[in-house]
């Protein structure tokens, strides 16, 4: 057994380590790169919240780029701003010093139909949900029975948290919320607005305040 002694061994060791080093780096158009805080199974463990138990999420089935992580992020937006990049399927919470907390998202039809600036004027824990008229018309057997709304809970499509976006005093009907379908994160979905994994939406909810600015972009860049 020769081990890793000598220059040949060191070169071999460096080659073996290279894939692990590259796996920790994410880049999007030169705007985003990893800063070493990556998503992990601990971030998505079972969570007891408000009398409910959110089940653990199997992160091995999720694209690593969709896991919550702190990244280097170049933007002109001030600290505390949420930037929703629908094209990249990412939501950024600007932290300052060139960094942001990044979350993977699923984008529904309502999310793809909205772009521009808004303000979070309402936040709700375990929110009530009512299907839209379009949803009830499209899938009456599934949604018409819920016309009166659905109380918050594990089976509620909004998940454990929702943040409601307004422009002035007008409700845009655009929501940032959780999901009962974590496998849809990173994809376009048939309904809803901007959905995060439940553990992620709880984390984001705890970080943002009423009055927080939200910028929704469809082009893939926030600082054009």
Secondary structure as GFF3:
##gff-version 3
##sequence-region A 1 224
A	DSSP	alpha_helix	6	23	.	.	.	ID=ss1
A	DSSP	beta_strand	32	37	.	.	.	ID=ss2
A	DSSP	three_ten_helix	41	44	.	.	.	ID=ss3
A	DSSP	beta_strand	47	49	.	.	.	ID=ss4
A	DSSP	beta_strand	52	54	.	.	.	ID=ss5
A	DSSP	three_ten_helix	59	61	.	.	.	ID=ss6
A	DSSP	three_ten_helix	64	66	.	.	.	ID=ss7
A	DSSP	beta_strand	69	73	.	.	.	ID=ss8
A	DSSP	beta_strand	82	85	.	.	.	ID=ss9
A	DSSP	beta_strand	90	96	.	.	.	ID=ss10
A	DSSP	beta_strand	99	104	.	.	.	ID=ss11
A	DSSP	beta_strand	106	107	.	.	.	ID=ss12
A	DSSP	alpha_helix	109	112	.	.	.	ID=ss13
A	DSSP	beta_strand	116	125	.	.	.	ID=ss14
A	DSSP	alpha_helix	133	138	.	.	.	ID=ss15
A	DSSP	alpha_helix	140	143	.	.	.	ID=ss16
A	DSSP	three_ten_helix	144	146	.	.	.	ID=ss17
A	DSSP	beta_strand	161	167	.	.	.	ID=ss18
A	DSSP	beta_strand	170	177	.	.	.	ID=ss19
A	DSSP	three_ten_helix	182	184	.	.	.	ID=ss20
A	DSSP	beta_strand	194	195	.	.	.	ID=ss21
A	DSSP	alpha_helix	198	207	.	.	.	ID=ss22
A	DSSP	beta_strand	213	217	.	.	.	ID=ss23
###
